[in-house]
């Protein structure tokens, strides 16, 4: 039964996997949402004042 379902839906599953792959690549490419979020985090960390200790 499962094997038959997989055979019937094979093209649909492959298309969805391809679409998800494209979305994942876009999110980490230049200007993508993941890369933008990471860059924003890095800038926020750079702006933080970190106390230093003197010996």
Biopython code that builds the backbone (N, CA, C, O; Angstrom):
import numpy as np
from Bio.PDB.StructureBuilder import StructureBuilder

atoms = [
    (1, "UNK", "N", (0.820, -1.196, 0.000)),
    (1, "UNK", "CA", (0.000, 0.000, 0.000)),
    (1, "UNK", "C", (0.872, 1.271, 0.000)),
    (1, "UNK", "O", (0.653, 2.176, -0.806)),
    (2, "UNK", "N", (1.849, 1.331, 0.900)),
    (2, "UNK", "CA", (2.735, 2.492, 0.951)),
    (2, "UNK", "C", (3.542, 2.598, -0.340)),
    (2, "UNK", "O", (3.706, 3.684, -0.896)),
    (3, "UNK", "N", (4.031, 1.481, -0.798)),
    (3, "UNK", "CA", (4.822, 1.470, -2.028)),
    (3, "UNK", "C", (3.993, 1.989, -3.205)),
    (3, "UNK", "O", (4.495, 2.742, -4.040)),
    (4, "UNK", "N", (2.727, 1.583, -3.266)),
    (4, "UNK", "CA", (1.844, 2.044, -4.344)),
    (4, "UNK", "C", (1.628, 3.550, -4.253)),
    (4, "UNK", "O", (1.646, 4.251, -5.265)),
    (5, "UNK", "N", (1.425, 4.038, -3.040)),
    (5, "UNK", "CA", (1.242, 5.473, -2.842)),
    (5, "UNK", "C", (2.490, 6.235, -3.288)),
    (5, "UNK", "O", (2.392, 7.262, -3.960)),
    (6, "UNK", "N", (3.648, 5.728, -2.914)),
    (6, "UNK", "CA", (4.898, 6.373, -3.302)),
    (6, "UNK", "C", (5.052, 6.402, -4.819)),
    (6, "UNK", "O", (5.522, 7.391, -5.382)),
    (7, "UNK", "N", (4.661, 5.330, -5.469)),
    (7, "UNK", "CA", (4.730, 5.279, -6.934)),
    (7, "UNK", "C", (3.777, 6.298, -7.558)),
    (7, "UNK", "O", (4.137, 6.995, -8.507)),
    (8, "UNK", "N", (2.560, 6.379, -7.018)),
    (8, "UNK", "CA", (1.557, 7.294, -7.570)),
    (8, "UNK", "C", (1.937, 8.758, -7.352)),
    (8, "UNK", "O", (1.685, 9.604, -8.210)),
    (9, "UNK", "N", (2.538, 9.050, -6.212)),
    (9, "UNK", "CA", (2.846, 10.435, -5.843)),
    (9, "UNK", "C", (4.297, 10.824, -6.123)),
    (9, "UNK", "O", (4.729, 11.912, -5.741)),
    (10, "UNK", "N", (5.040, 9.960, -6.777)),
    (10, "UNK", "CA", (6.466, 10.168, -7.000)),
    (10, "UNK", "C", (6.774, 11.538, -7.601)),
    (10, "UNK", "O", (7.619, 12.266, -7.079)),
    (11, "UNK", "N", (6.105, 11.891, -8.680)),
    (11, "UNK", "CA", (6.368, 13.169, -9.348)),
    (11, "UNK", "C", (6.055, 14.348, -8.437)),
    (11, "UNK", "O", (6.789, 15.336, -8.406)),
    (12, "UNK", "N", (4.958, 14.234, -7.696)),
    (12, "UNK", "CA", (4.580, 15.304, -6.770)),
    (12, "UNK", "C", (5.639, 15.459, -5.678)),
    (12, "UNK", "O", (6.028, 16.579, -5.347)),
    (13, "UNK", "N", (6.105, 14.343, -5.118)),
    (13, "UNK", "CA", (7.131, 14.390, -4.077)),
    (13, "UNK", "C", (8.423, 14.992, -4.612)),
    (13, "UNK", "O", (9.053, 15.809, -3.940)),
    (14, "UNK", "N", (8.817, 14.598, -5.804)),
    (14, "UNK", "CA", (10.039, 15.132, -6.400)),
    (14, "UNK", "C", (9.930, 16.631, -6.654)),
    (14, "UNK", "O", (10.886, 17.373, -6.426)),
    (15, "UNK", "N", (8.771, 17.076, -7.123)),
    (15, "UNK", "CA", (8.578, 18.504, -7.379)),
    (15, "UNK", "C", (8.634, 19.306, -6.081)),
    (15, "UNK", "O", (9.252, 20.370, -6.029)),
    (16, "UNK", "N", (7.989, 18.797, -5.040)),
    (16, "UNK", "CA", (8.017, 19.496, -3.749)),
    (16, "UNK", "C", (9.436, 19.555, -3.189)),
    (16, "UNK", "O", (9.844, 20.578, -2.639)),
    (17, "UNK", "N", (10.184, 18.470, -3.326)),
    (17, "UNK", "CA", (11.569, 18.455, -2.857)),
    (17, "UNK", "C", (12.406, 19.474, -3.630)),
    (17, "UNK", "O", (13.232, 20.174, -3.045)),
    (18, "UNK", "N", (12.195, 19.555, -4.922)),
    (18, "UNK", "CA", (12.921, 20.531, -5.739)),
    (18, "UNK", "C", (12.556, 21.956, -5.330)),
    (18, "UNK", "O", (13.431, 22.814, -5.222)),
    (19, "UNK", "N", (11.276, 22.208, -5.104)),
    (19, "UNK", "CA", (10.829, 23.534, -4.675)),
    (19, "UNK", "C", (11.438, 23.918, -3.328)),
    (19, "UNK", "O", (11.877, 25.053, -3.141)),
    (20, "UNK", "N", (11.464, 22.968, -2.390)),
    (20, "UNK", "CA", (12.053, 23.247, -1.078)),
    (20, "UNK", "C", (13.546, 23.513, -1.204)),
    (20, "UNK", "O", (14.086, 24.370, -0.505)),
    (21, "UNK", "N", (14.207, 22.794, -2.081)),
    (21, "UNK", "CA", (15.628, 23.021, -2.309)),
    (21, "UNK", "C", (15.898, 24.414, -2.847)),
    (21, "UNK", "O", (16.839, 25.082, -2.420)),
    (22, "UNK", "N", (15.072, 24.848, -3.783)),
    (22, "UNK", "CA", (15.225, 26.199, -4.339)),
    (22, "UNK", "C", (14.991, 27.256, -3.263)),
    (22, "UNK", "O", (15.715, 28.250, -3.199)),
    (23, "UNK", "N", (13.987, 27.044, -2.421)),
    (23, "UNK", "CA", (13.702, 27.990, -1.338)),
    (23, "UNK", "C", (14.861, 28.055, -0.349)),
    (23, "UNK", "O", (15.238, 29.134, 0.107)),
    (24, "UNK", "N", (15.419, 26.902, -0.023)),
    (24, "UNK", "CA", (16.544, 26.860, 0.910)),
    (24, "UNK", "C", (17.754, 27.590, 0.331)),
    (24, "UNK", "O", (18.413, 28.352, 1.038)),
    (25, "UNK", "N", (18.047, 27.366, -0.938)),
    (25, "UNK", "CA", (19.175, 28.044, -1.577)),
    (25, "UNK", "C", (18.954, 29.552, -1.614)),
    (25, "UNK", "O", (19.885, 30.325, -1.387)),
    (26, "UNK", "N", (17.730, 29.966, -1.896)),
    (26, "UNK", "CA", (17.431, 31.398, -1.959)),
    (26, "UNK", "C", (17.592, 32.056, -0.594)),
    (26, "UNK", "O", (18.042, 33.198, -0.505)),
    (27, "UNK", "N", (17.231, 31.351, 0.460)),
    (27, "UNK", "CA", (17.295, 31.950, 1.793)),
    (27, "UNK", "C", (18.726, 32.168, 2.265)),
    (27, "UNK", "O", (18.972, 33.055, 3.083)),
    (28, "UNK", "N", (19.674, 31.381, 1.769)),
    (28, "UNK", "CA", (21.064, 31.560, 2.188)),
    (28, "UNK", "C", (21.908, 32.278, 1.142)),
    (28, "UNK", "O", (23.101, 32.492, 1.356)),
    (29, "UNK", "N", (21.314, 32.650, 0.025)),
    (29, "UNK", "CA", (22.065, 33.374, -0.999)),
    (29, "UNK", "C", (22.144, 34.851, -0.622)),
    (29, "UNK", "O", (21.480, 35.302, 0.312)),
    (30, "UNK", "N", (22.955, 35.588, -1.350)),
    (30, "UNK", "CA", (23.118, 37.020, -1.087)),
    (30, "UNK", "C", (21.757, 37.707, -1.113)),
    (30, "UNK", "O", (21.027, 37.622, -2.100)),
    (31, "UNK", "N", (21.425, 38.385, -0.023)),
    (31, "UNK", "CA", (20.136, 39.067, 0.077)),
    (31, "UNK", "C", (19.019, 38.172, 0.569)),
    (31, "UNK", "O", (17.900, 38.643, 0.771)),
    (32, "UNK", "N", (19.294, 36.887, 0.767)),
    (32, "UNK", "CA", (18.279, 35.959, 1.265)),
    (32, "UNK", "C", (17.981, 36.205, 2.733)),
    (32, "UNK", "O", (18.771, 36.841, 3.430)),
    (33, "UNK", "N", (16.853, 35.707, 3.204)),
    (33, "UNK", "CA", (16.411, 35.984, 4.564)),
    (33, "UNK", "C", (17.366, 35.446, 5.626)),
    (33, "UNK", "O", (17.631, 36.143, 6.605)),
    (34, "UNK", "N", (17.883, 34.251, 5.470)),
    (34, "UNK", "CA", (18.792, 33.683, 6.469)),
    (34, "UNK", "C", (20.098, 34.464, 6.523)),
    (34, "UNK", "O", (20.605, 34.752, 7.607)),
    (35, "UNK", "N", (20.636, 34.804, 5.375)),
    (35, "UNK", "CA", (21.879, 35.565, 5.340)),
    (35, "UNK", "C", (21.670, 36.956, 5.922)),
    (35, "UNK", "O", (22.534, 37.458, 6.641)),
    (36, "UNK", "N", (20.552, 37.578, 5.628)),
    (36, "UNK", "CA", (20.254, 38.899, 6.182)),
    (36, "UNK", "C", (20.146, 38.835, 7.699)),
    (36, "UNK", "O", (20.664, 39.706, 8.397)),
    (37, "UNK", "N", (19.474, 37.805, 8.211)),
    (37, "UNK", "CA", (19.342, 37.647, 9.659)),
    (37, "UNK", "C", (20.701, 37.436, 10.311)),
    (37, "UNK", "O", (20.974, 38.004, 11.368)),
    (38, "UNK", "N", (21.550, 36.632, 9.700)),
    (38, "UNK", "CA", (22.882, 36.384, 10.246)),
    (38, "UNK", "C", (23.707, 37.665, 10.241)),
    (38, "UNK", "O", (24.384, 37.967, 11.224)),
    (39, "UNK", "N", (23.658, 38.412, 9.160)),
    (39, "UNK", "CA", (24.396, 39.676, 9.091)),
    (39, "UNK", "C", (23.897, 40.664, 10.135)),
    (39, "UNK", "O", (24.694, 41.380, 10.743)),
    (40, "UNK", "N", (22.597, 40.709, 10.347)),
    (40, "UNK", "CA", (22.026, 41.597, 11.355)),
    (40, "UNK", "C", (22.504, 41.190, 12.751)),
    (40, "UNK", "O", (22.833, 42.053, 13.564)),
    (41, "UNK", "N", (22.545, 39.902, 13.032)),
    (41, "UNK", "CA", (23.031, 39.413, 14.321)),
    (41, "UNK", "C", (24.489, 39.795, 14.531)),
    (41, "UNK", "O", (24.867, 40.235, 15.617)),
    (42, "UNK", "N", (25.304, 39.630, 13.506)),
    (42, "UNK", "CA", (26.719, 39.984, 13.609)),
    (42, "UNK", "C", (26.878, 41.469, 13.899)),
    (42, "UNK", "O", (27.686, 41.850, 14.746)),
    (43, "UNK", "N", (26.125, 42.306, 13.214)),
    (43, "UNK", "CA", (26.202, 43.749, 13.454)),
    (43, "UNK", "C", (25.749, 44.096, 14.868)),
    (43, "UNK", "O", (26.362, 44.944, 15.517)),
    (44, "UNK", "N", (24.695, 43.460, 15.352)),
    (44, "UNK", "CA", (24.223, 43.702, 16.721)),
    (44, "UNK", "C", (25.294, 43.322, 17.738)),
    (44, "UNK", "O", (25.504, 44.042, 18.715)),
    (45, "UNK", "N", (25.962, 42.213, 17.519)),
    (45, "UNK", "CA", (27.016, 41.783, 18.437)),
    (45, "UNK", "C", (28.176, 42.768, 18.413)),
    (45, "UNK", "O", (28.745, 43.082, 19.458)),
    (46, "UNK", "N", (28.527, 43.252, 17.235)),
    (46, "UNK", "CA", (29.615, 44.227, 17.123)),
    (46, "UNK", "C", (29.294, 45.510, 17.880)),
    (46, "UNK", "O", (30.198, 46.152, 18.415)),
    (47, "UNK", "N", (28.027, 45.890, 17.933)),
    (47, "UNK", "CA", (27.626, 47.128, 18.587)),
    (47, "UNK", "C", (27.526, 47.000, 20.106)),
    (47, "UNK", "O", (27.455, 48.008, 20.810)),
    (48, "UNK", "N", (27.520, 45.793, 20.603)),
    (48, "UNK", "CA", (27.410, 45.581, 22.044)),
    (48, "UNK", "C", (28.693, 46.038, 22.721)),
    (48, "UNK", "O", (29.794, 45.845, 22.205)),
    (49, "UNK", "N", (28.524, 46.648, 23.890)),
    (49, "UNK", "CA", (29.693, 47.043, 24.665)),
    (49, "UNK", "C", (30.051, 45.884, 25.578)),
    (49, "UNK", "O", (29.256, 45.465, 26.419)),
    (50, "UNK", "N", (31.233, 45.386, 25.399)),
    (50, "UNK", "CA", (31.691, 44.264, 26.208)),
    (50, "UNK", "C", (32.671, 44.807, 27.243)),
    (50, "UNK", "O", (33.706, 45.375, 26.895)),
    (51, "UNK", "N", (32.329, 44.626, 28.528)),
    (51, "UNK", "CA", (33.235, 45.136, 29.564)),
    (51, "UNK", "C", (34.567, 44.389, 29.535)),
    (51, "UNK", "O", (34.616, 43.171, 29.363)),
    (52, "UNK", "N", (35.623, 45.140, 29.704)),
    (52, "UNK", "CA", (36.945, 44.527, 29.740)),
    (52, "UNK", "C", (37.512, 44.680, 31.139)),
    (52, "UNK", "O", (37.189, 45.631, 31.850)),
    (53, "UNK", "N", (38.339, 43.762, 31.519)),
    (53, "UNK", "CA", (38.988, 43.852, 32.832)),
    (53, "UNK", "C", (40.443, 44.209, 32.621)),
    (53, "UNK", "O", (41.091, 43.746, 31.683)),
    (54, "UNK", "N", (40.935, 45.036, 33.510)),
    (54, "UNK", "CA", (42.342, 45.434, 33.435)),
    (54, "UNK", "C", (43.091, 44.751, 34.562)),
    (54, "UNK", "O", (42.593, 44.640, 35.682)),
    (55, "UNK", "N", (44.270, 44.305, 34.256)),
    (55, "UNK", "CA", (45.103, 43.659, 35.280)),
    (55, "UNK", "C", (46.053, 44.646, 35.879)),
    (55, "UNK", "O", (46.838, 44.292, 36.759)),
]
sb = StructureBuilder()
sb.init_structure("model")
sb.init_model(0)
sb.init_chain("A")
sb.init_seg("    ")
for serial, (resi, resn, name, xyz) in enumerate(atoms, 1):
    if name == "N":
        sb.init_residue(resn, " ", resi, " ")
    sb.init_atom(name, np.array(xyz, "f"), 0.0, 1.0, " ", f" {name:<3s}", serial, name[0])
structure = sb.get_structure()
